[in-house]
Amino acid sequence: TYLYNEIVIGERSRTEARVRNWDADTKILKIAQVGIGSTALGFQVGEKITGQESGAIYSVDVWNKEDTTDKYNQGDEFELEADKILDFTQSNPFGTY
């Protein structure tokens, strides 16, 4: 089991990140500060991610770099509010291209 705030490292990419949440039942790992201490930009599908304190090792099935649990990132909230302003369900308000 991954531990909260421990650093995890990708086996091939050498990407580092901090654990924010680990659900052992669904095997969903939420991380923040991706790339700390390394030049890598993200994890690779199929690589193993190892917890530096816990020793937990799991393989990456899906890597979604847009979904972040960083408490300072409010991109998802802005996107939801923006969707309420513009309605694309009937037509494109910007023209017919």
C-alpha positions as CSV (number, residue, x, y, z in Angstrom):
1,T,0.0,0.0,0.0
2,Y,1.3,3.4,-1.0
3,L,1.7,5.9,1.9
4,Y,0.3,9.4,1.9
5,N,3.0,12.0,0.8
6,E,5.7,9.4,0.0
7,I,7.6,9.8,-3.2
8,V,6.9,7.3,-6.0
9,I,9.3,6.7,-8.9
10,G,8.6,5.2,-12.4
11,E,10.8,2.3,-13.3
12,R,11.6,3.4,-16.9
13,S,10.7,7.1,-17.0
14,R,12.4,7.8,-13.6
15,T,9.5,10.3,-13.1
16,E,9.0,11.2,-9.4
17,A,5.8,12.3,-7.8
18,R,4.1,12.6,-4.3
19,V,1.2,10.3,-3.3
20,R,-2.0,12.2,-2.5
21,N,-4.4,9.3,-2.3
22,W,-4.2,5.5,-2.8
23,D,-7.4,3.4,-3.1
24,A,-6.3,-0.2,-2.7
25,D,-9.7,-1.5,-3.7
26,T,-9.9,0.3,-7.1
27,K,-6.1,0.6,-7.4
28,I,-6.3,4.2,-8.3
29,L,-3.3,6.3,-7.3
30,K,-3.7,10.1,-7.2
31,I,-0.4,12.0,-7.2
32,A,0.9,15.6,-7.2
33,Q,4.2,17.4,-7.9
34,V,4.9,15.2,-10.9
35,G,8.5,15.5,-12.1
36,I,10.0,16.6,-8.8
37,G,13.7,15.9,-8.8
38,S,13.7,14.7,-12.4
39,T,13.5,15.9,-16.0
40,A,10.8,13.4,-17.0
41,L,7.3,14.7,-17.8
42,G,5.2,11.8,-16.8
43,F,4.7,8.1,-16.3
44,Q,4.6,5.6,-19.1
45,V,1.8,3.1,-19.5
46,G,3.0,-0.4,-18.5
47,E,5.9,0.8,-16.3
48,K,6.1,-0.1,-12.6
49,I,5.8,2.7,-10.0
50,T,7.6,2.0,-6.7
51,G,6.8,3.7,-3.4
52,Q,10.1,4.8,-1.8
53,E,8.9,4.3,1.8
54,S,6.3,1.6,1.5
55,G,8.0,-0.5,-1.2
56,A,4.6,-0.9,-2.9
57,I,4.9,-1.7,-6.6
58,Y,2.1,-1.5,-9.2
59,S,2.1,-1.1,-13.0
60,V,0.5,1.9,-14.7
61,D,-2.6,1.0,-16.7
62,V,-3.7,4.6,-17.5
63,W,-1.8,7.8,-17.1
64,N,-3.9,11.0,-17.2
65,K,-1.6,14.0,-16.8
66,E,-4.6,16.4,-17.0
67,D,-6.2,15.0,-13.8
68,T,-4.3,16.5,-10.9
69,T,-4.8,16.5,-7.1
70,D,-2.6,19.5,-6.5
71,K,-4.5,21.7,-4.0
72,Y,-3.3,24.8,-5.9
73,N,-4.6,23.7,-9.3
74,Q,-8.2,24.8,-9.9
75,G,-8.3,24.0,-13.6
76,D,-11.1,21.5,-13.2
77,E,-13.2,24.0,-11.3
78,F,-12.7,26.7,-14.0
79,E,-13.5,24.2,-16.8
80,L,-16.8,23.2,-15.1
81,E,-17.8,26.9,-14.6
82,A,-16.8,27.7,-18.2
83,D,-19.0,24.9,-19.5
84,K,-22.0,26.6,-17.9
85,I,-21.3,29.9,-19.8
86,L,-21.0,28.5,-23.3
87,D,-23.5,26.0,-24.6
88,F,-22.3,23.9,-27.5
89,T,-25.2,21.4,-27.5
90,Q,-27.2,23.1,-30.3
91,S,-24.5,24.8,-32.4
92,N,-21.1,26.3,-32.3
93,P,-21.5,30.0,-31.1
94,F,-18.2,30.9,-32.9
95,G,-19.3,30.0,-36.4
96,T,-19.6,27.0,-38.8
97,Y,-16.1,25.8,-39.4
